[in-house]
Each structure stands twice: as C-alpha cells, then as structure tokens.
Amino acid sequence: MKLPFLIDTDTASDDAVALIMALRSPQIQVLAITTVAGNVDVHQATRNAIYTAELCDSKVPVFAGAEQPLKRAHVSAAWFHGRDGLGDHGYPPPRRAPERQSAPDAIIDTIESHPGLVMVTLGPLTNVALALQKKPDIAAKVSRCVVMGGAPCCEGNVTPAAEYNIWCDPEAARIVVRSGLPIELVGWHLCRGEAVLNPSDIQQVLSFGTPVAKFAIECNSRAQEAFLEQTGEHGISLPDPVAMAVALDASIVTSQSEHLVDVETESELTRGMTVVDRLNVADNQRNRHVWASRLAAGHQAKVFWAIDNVRWKQALYAALS
C-alpha cells in the first residue's frame, strides 16, 4: 500500500520541484493537489501545478482554492520567482483543466475518505484554514501535517521576523497551528547553508539529462538570482523540496523538539512571526495570560532544527534522475 499524500501549494519554482519529488516517488500516492494564492495568483499556481503534473505523466486531480488571504490583500512573490512563478521561460499552458470542486472542499473530502493521510503544505495556509473552519474534526484524521513555513528563532525571508508563507496569511497560519493538526514545522532556515544546491550540485542535476532535471534547474533561474541578492549565498535554495524530503522520509531530520507555537497577527513589525516556546516558558506566571488559549489546548508542534543535507540532496537527485 502506498502512503496517501495531499499537497497544498502556491506553485512556483521550488514548489514545482517538490511536486516532482512527490509524483515520482514509488512509496506514496498523491491523492490531490490543491492550489492557493501566494507566490503567484491562484490561477497561475493552478496552471503551474497541472503543468508540473503533466511533466511527470501524472493525472492527479488539481483543485483551485483561495484567491486571497483571509483578511488581507494578496502580495505575491513575483520578485523572487518571476511573474509566472517559474522564472518566466514561457512554458506552454497545460493540456487539462483543474477540477470544479473548490480546494477547501477537496481537502475536507480527501481527508475524510482517506483518514491517516499525510498533508504537506507548501504555501500560505488559507485553504487549510478554510477547510478547518468548515470541518474542524478533520484535524484529528491527518497522521502528519508537514508545513513548509516559518522562521523559528531566526530571521525571516520577507521581513526580519517572518517567512513568506506565514507572513502572506498570518491569520490562516494561526488557525492551522491552533487546530490540533499534527504540525511538523519545516522552517526556512533548513534550506540555507549546506542545503543550498551549489554550482557543482546544479551541474550534477543537469548531467542527469532528464526533462524533469532540466526543468528543475531552469524554472529556478530567477529564484537563484533573487536568493543571491537576498542572502549573498550562491546557488539554488529549495525550501519546498526540503519539506517534501522530510515528508517522504522523516529520518533525514537530525535535530527536532516539540513546543507550543503561535503566529503573530497584530503587529506590523512582526506580522507572521512564528513564535516558538523553545525554552518552555509559556506557562511561567509572566507569560501565562498571553499563552492561555494555547496552554489550554495543549497542542504542540514538532519543530525541525537541522537535517542531513547529504541525504536531502540524495533524495532530490533520486527524483530527478
């Protein structure tokens, strides 16, 4: 039996590589892909998801979802991924259309018909929050919820305090982390440093000579430039594929711990900050009133601090070769 997966994505360049990893994995079955406004608008994200699925010869159903965050205007990441999210290389439109059902309803139906599935979120959490608001009990039917998002205890990539996926729709993220879903937080820090595809890694991928390998590097061309501008680091940073590698094989995580996590929604300075109670001080007298609802619910998230970068790259190579 293949392990069932449900993937929610704002499909841009790194999301596309993550989808390839999932769709080409012999161990899992991707039941559905749901799309959300984030890196690009939801219609472009849907087009990109279907194009990537077709590149993998997959007929997985794709469901379009939220066009904007719950309470805020949508701000894309076109400056990082290109206007079309895939580096603006003029890829042709996909051959098939998305499904008619909305993404939040598809999330509910897929979870209810496949209890115990693994959910992987690669974009803002708007669709998942809408599904939870409609049917809160689905949280208990998910075995793992691997979230690419957040900057736990480190700097963000869109503001000093926040990572883009959480910052884009912090209200949705707060609903999700408070829902009781078995959250596994794959923060932005895990795709930096030795996790970045350096120039020799990029040449190795291109040497595979497969259409998916060529696409994986090509569609990240703008992202590579933007990452250098942002961090001074050379190479391709792939947060969503790192999250997918963890979803496919959690043993690549080398350091993790469980904590209360919340998301800042009120402050403009720290909007979307993933606040992790790493020292377990939320229950101290000076903090208890602020954390009361989180303490009462008792839901802790797994927070991943480090991964085996050699094994992460091996997982990527296996998918692209």
N, C-alpha and C positions, 0 to 999 in steps of 0.2 A: 504493500500500500504506500503510495506516495503521500507525503505530508502536504495537506492543503494550505495554500497561501492566499491572502487577499492583500493587494497592494494599492495604496492611495498615493497619488503623485501629482506634482505640478510640472510635468515632464519637460525638462530642459536637458542640457548636455550630460550632466552626471547622473540624472535620473534615468536617462536612456541606457547608460551603461549598466546601471543597477537592474533595469528591466531585462537586459540581455542575460545577465548573470542568473536571474530567476528563471527566465523562459528556457534557458539552455541547461538548467540543472536537471540531472536524471533523478534526483532524490525527492523533488517536490512537484506539485501540480498547482499552477497559478489558476485559481478559480475565476478571478475577476480583477480587472484594473479599474480603479475609479480616479477621476481627474478633478483637480481643483485649481482655482486661480492662485498664482504665486509667482514663480519665476517669469511666467508669461500668462496671458489671459487664458481662461479655461478652454476656449475653443482651440487655441493654438496648442495647449497642453494635451488636449484630446487627440488632435491631429498627430502630434509628435509621438504619443503613446501607440497609436494604431500603426504609424509608420514603422516604429521600432519592432512591434509585434510581427508585422509582415516581413521585416528583415530576418526575423527568427523563424519564419514559416509557422507562426502561431496564430490560431483563430480565437484566442482568449477574448471574451467579451469585454468591451471598454465602455464605461458609463461616465458621462459628463456630469459634473457637480456644480458646486457653488461658484458664482461669478465674482463674488467679492467677500471679504471678511464679514464676520457677524455684525460688527458695529463701526467699521472703519472703511475708508476708501482703499481700494486696491492699489498697492505700489509694487510694480514689477521689479525684476532684477535683470532687465534687458541690458543694462550697462555691463553686467558680468557675463551673460550667456549669449548676447546678441538679440536682435529684435525677434527672431523666430525661436529663440531658445536653443538652437542647435548651431550657433556660430555663423548663421546667415550664408549657408552654402547653396541655397536654392534646391533643397531636396523636394522631389515631386510629391504631390498630395497622395495620401493613402488610397487604396482601392475600395475599401469598405467604410461604412458609416458607423458611428457609435450606436449603442443600444438606446432604446427610447426611455427606459426607466432612469430616474434620477440617481445620482451616485449615493446620496444618503439612504435611499430606499434599497438600493442594491447592496449596500453594506449590511443593513439590517437583515435582508433576506439571505444573503450568503452566510452570515454568521449563524443565523437560526437553522439553516439547512445543513450546516457543517460545524456543529459545536466542537470546540477544541482546535479550530484552525489557528494559524499564525497570521497576525496582521502586521504589515510593515508600512509605516508612513514615511514618505519622502518629501513632503511639502507642508504648507500650513495645514492646520488641523481642523479647518472649517467643516468639511464633510463629516468627519468623525464626530465632532461636537453636535452637529445637527442630527445625526443618527442617534446619539446618546440622549439628546433632549427628547426625541420622539419615542425611544425604546431603551430606557436606562438599563434594563436587565441584560442587554447583550454583553455588557462588560464582563459578566461572570462566565460567558460562554467562549471567551477567547483564551487560548492557552498562553500565548505570548503576544505582546504588542511592542514591537521594536520601532522606536521613534528616532528618526534622524532629526535631531533638533537640539537647540540649547547650547550654552557655553558654560557648563557648570564650573564655577570657581575660576573662570579665566575670561579673557577678553572676547568680545563678540566680533562678528564679521560684517555687521551692518551698522551697528553703533558700538561704542566702547563696552556696552553692557550686554548686548543681545545678539544672538544668531538669527539669521533672516527668517527661517521657517516659523519660529516662535514670535518674533517681532511683528511679522506680517499680520498675524491674527492672534494677539495675546489672549483675548477673551476666550477664543476657542481652545487654545492650549490650556488655559486654566481649567476649563470644563473637563478636558480629557485627563489631565493629571489628577483631578479630584474625583474621577468617575469610578475608581475601583478597577479599571483595566490594569492588567499586569504589565506595567510600563517597564521597558528596558531602554534607558536613555543613552543614545549614541551621539555624544556632543561633537561640535565642530573641531575641537582640539585633536580628535583621533585621526583626522585626515591630513595633519600637518607633519612637518619634520620628515622622519624616515618613511612615513606613509605616503608621501608625495611621489608620484611617478617622475623620476628624474630623467634626464635626456637618454641615458642608456636603457632605462626601463621602457621608454617610449619607442626606441629603436627595436627592442625585443618584441614588443607588441606588433609593430609594423611588419616585423620579419615573419609573423605567422601567415601573412598573405591572405587572410580570410576577409570577406566583406564586413563582418562584424568588427574585426580588429581595425580595419581601415576607418570605418565609421566612428568607432570609439575614440580614436585619436583626432580625427578630422572635426567632429562635432564639438570637441572641447578646445578648438583653436582659440576662440575668443576668451574662454574661461582661463586658459593658460596665460594669456596676456594680462587679463584682469587680476589674476592671482599674484603675478609678479608686481603689478602696480600697487596692489593692496598690502602685500606682506614682504616683498623683496625676495621671495623664495622662487627659485626656478623649477618649472615642472608643472604637472597637472595634478591638482588636488581633487579628490573624488569622494566627498562626504557620503553621498547616497550609496555608491558601491561598497564603501566600508561598512555602512549599516546593513546592506544586503549580505555581505560576507558574514557578519555577526549573526544575522537571522538564519543563514544557511548552516552555520557551524559556530555555536556559541563558545566552543573551546578555544577559539583564537583570542578571546579576551583573557588578558593576563592579570588585570587588576580591576576589582569591582567591589562595591559595597552598596548597602540598601539604606535609603534615607527618605524622610519626608521631603517632598519637592513642591514648590508652588511657583506661580508665574506672576510677575508684576504687571498690573493693568492700569494703574492710576497715574504713575509718574511718567512724564515725557522724557526725563533724563535716563530712566532705567526701564522704559517700556519694553516688555518682552523678556526681561531678565529671568533666567531660570535660577531660582533661589533654592539652593540645596543645603539642607541642615546637616552638613558633613560632620560636625562635631557633636551632633545630637543635643543641641542646647534649646530647641524649640519649647521644651517642657519646663525650662527654667522660669522662675517667677517673673522675670523681666520680659519674657517673650510669650508667655502662655496666652495672654489675651489676644495677641495678634494671630497666633497659630491655633486658636481654639478649635476651629472647624476642622482643620487638618488633623489635629491630635485626636479629636473625637472620631473621625472617620478611620484613622489608623492605617490608611493606605500608603505604603512605602513603595518607592520606585527603585529598581536596580540602576545604578549609575556606573557606567564603564569609564575607567580612568586610563587604561592602556591596553593595547592589543599587540599580538605578534605580527609585526609588519612584514616579515618574510612570508608567513603563511597567508596573510591577507593578499599579498601580490600573487602568490601561487594560485589562490582561488580565482583571482581575476584572470590570470593567464589561462587557466583551465577553461574558463567560459569563452574566451576569445580565440582560442587556438583551433 
